[in-house]
Amino acid sequence: MPADRFWAYEVDFNLDGLSEIYAYVADPNCDGVKCGLFLFVLEGDTYREVLGDVPGARLAAPDKVSLGTFKRNGFFDLQLDQRVLGWTGDRYADASTFPATLLDGTAFLAACEKSKSSEQPEEGEAEKIAEACQCQINRLQTIGFSQAELDQYSGSLGENFEYPGGGKDKAWQAVAANGSDVATGCDVAAGKSQWPSSSLSHGDQPQQKLNFDGFLDACPAQDFILTNHKTGSPDRALALCGCLAREIPTYGVSQEGMDLLAQYYRNEISDSDLEAQDADLLASHDKASEACLGAFPAK
């Protein structure tokens, strides 16, 4: 396909540190099937497309597509012009088709406000806390929390809460994860916080917008990446390389360092050559590799 008709970006839609692939195929007579917007999510050994079942989704203008403020089932809502798509747990669907609930939030609001309140509140703090907690109950209803789930989550905000299964119960973990995402989303909406870049253990430097093209071209084809027991397929190798490209700079690696690593991955320079030019580069690379592989999903 001609380069001027196609582009793709790696975007982490669920903040797990591993890339989803957001792509666009241009066609002036687009039928909304084989052209337009595409989103691929890694599942097992391969990337699977997850927008195809949403009528008209491919036809949204790329400049009117953005990530939402809130997450649903672990993935960010996706704003397509005037439409909002939410994650079903398997793919994106029109958010208007999701069932909402009507909950008694009295106990939750009391527990939420108590957990956020200080002993000596500053002027206006109580009102801000009430607004934050009301935002949460509104969103919990939007994502379809049941009354039993809300009551359980409310209890977890207090003291002496006994976590189901010692915290390892899967149903409870889902409730806790969704509740935590709602709380973070409300803080982000209020301008009090930002979503973390991912759940990985990062280096101590901010992620940088570097040119990763050379590295991403070379990395998935490298034998030690492709044959690692946690990868084992070209798609999984690409996902790992996307994670490496984002994480390596958090260990202080510059554009020059990324370009050197691209040469290394193309077998153009040896370990000793690399170390002679940047003594710390391989150590930084190995730390990022450990973080990415540690978060890599099972096949």
Beta strands, then each sheet from edge to edge (+ up, - down):
strand 1: 6-11
strand 2: 20-25
strand 3: 36-43
strand 4: 46-49
strand 5: 65-72
strand 6: 75-80
strand 7: 83-87
strand 8: 92-94
sheet 1: 1+ 2- 3+ 4-
sheet 2: 5+ 6- 7+ 8-
end
